[in-house]
Amino acid sequence: MKASLTAKVFLLVFVLSICLVAVPNPASAQKVITLNYSNFFPAPHKNSVLAEQWCREIEKRTNGRVKITYFPGGTLTPAAQTYDNTVKGIADIGESVFAYTRGKFPLLEVIDLPLGYKSGVVATKLINEFYKKFQPKELNEVKVLFLHAHGPGILHTKKPVYKLEDMKGMKIRATGLAAKVVTALGGAPVGTTMGETYDALRTGVAEGALAPVEAMQGWKWGEVVRYTTQDFGAAYTASMFVVMNKAKWNALPPDIQNIFEQVSAEFAVKQGKLWDEIDKEGYDFSKKRGNKVISLSKQEDARWAAKVRPLLDEYVANMKAKNLPGDQALKFCLDFLKANQK
């Protein structure tokens, strides 16, 4: 009898132990959240490298609860369609240029105006502070992770430009509001994306381009242009987004959302610094190829600034027609730059 009872107890303990082993640990059984990230920057570009580091940092801080598949170079969504495709959920996270979706972000167009930018750090700080203050309704379709903007967009050409008169009739690559800058300065805008511009310059479709100096190395333009004109008085920027599909964002647990917010805030700072670092590398790359940097005199620079000033007034008028606070937006930006740039 005792032997039989002992056997039954042993059998019960054995069965219970098997059951306990078979029951999954709730923590270890958590479903991994899989996301994709579409970026227009090509894989070798340092902005693409930084974006992939952002992905890996999210994965690290979530202890593997989030996995992000990264698609550089427009391989998941074309640059001009990245925002809309993120809204639709084709991309979970998207990075591209606001100006590629012309007219969709009216209030934010103030950032791209030729306000006389001097650094990517300041431009990136400005756009994030602008977003916090004005909360543009045009971005309500997505979750904004962070925004950034490149260093001074200036002129790079195949023949020298020393004064405004040299710009007359030149075919200059520019998109969005930068195309209006070209027109105001007397040139003829050519609308190509960054990825298309190398061939446009090489074949003569464009005689020059407006862009930050980083494009000399990052996009290899230093191989097909000979001159950079530092027209800082008319320097613009191109504002860019890193956004997430809203449904995907809302489905994330609160602690995961907090990690996304923290990492994104840190990487916004890194992104601004990176723009300035790669601008310096762009100058070095260009100079090593024998290209020349042309510095405008204070008086000549003021002439360029005066030529583009009507674009600022036009923006305010256009926003007024849309019942948007364009005057406040412009004043905010000019005051910010005055306080933060030397």
C-alpha positions, 0 to 999 in steps of 0.5 A: 500500500505504501509503495503504491501511494509513493508511486502515485505521489511520484507520478503526480510530482513528475506530471506537475513538473512536466506541466510547469516546464511546458507553461511558457514564461509570459515575459519570454513569450512576448510577441516581437514587434516587427517594423520596416524603415524606408529611407531615401538616403543611399546605404553608404551615405552617413545619414543612412548609416546613422538611421540604421544605428537608430534602428539598432538602438531601438532594438537594443533598448527594447531588449529585442522586443522590437525588430526593424528591417531597414531599407535604404536608397528608396528600395521600399518606397520611392523618395517622393512617395515615402511620406504618403506610403508611410501614411498608408502603412506600406512603410512603418517608418519613413525618412525623406524630404518634405519638399518632395511632396510639394504643397502638402506641408504649407506651414512647414515651408518656412523652414526651407526658405532662404533664411541665411542658414549657417549650420545643420545643428541650428537648422535641425534645432530650429525645425524641431522647436518649430514643430513643438511650438506650432504643431502643424496640422499637416503632420497629424496623419503620422507620428513624428519621431524627429525632424532634421534639416541640412546645413546651408544650401549653397551653389555648386557649379561647373563654371565660376559664379562670382556675382549675381550676373554670372547666374543669369540663365544657368540651369541649376538643379533645385527642388521645392522652394529652392527652385524659387531661389534659383529663379529669384537669383536669375537662374533656370531651375532643373527639377531632379532628385538628389539621386538623379543629379549626378548624371544631370550634372555629368551630362549637362542637363544641369550646369550647377546645383543648390545643396549643402556642401556634403553633397560633394562627397555624399552624392559625389557631386565633387566629381562633376562640378568645379566651383562652390559659391558661398552665398550664405545670404541666400542660403536655404535648407531642406527639411526632412522627416522621420515619421511612423505610421500612426496605427503602428505607433498607437499599437505600441505598448506605452513603455516601447513608445517612451523608448522611441521618444527617448532614442529619437530625441537623442538622434535628432541632436546627433543628426544635426551634428552629423550634417555639419561634420559631413559638410566639412568632409564635403569641402575636403573632398571637393578641394582634394579634387582641385575644386575652388571655393568662392567666398562672396564679399559682404556687399555681394552677399547682401545683394543675393539676400535682397534678391530672395527676400520677396520669397519670404514675403510671398510665403507670408501672403500665401499662408494668410490666404490659407488662414495659417499663421505665416507671419508668426512662423517666419518671425519665429524662425528669423528670431531663432536664427538671430539668437542662435547663429553668429 
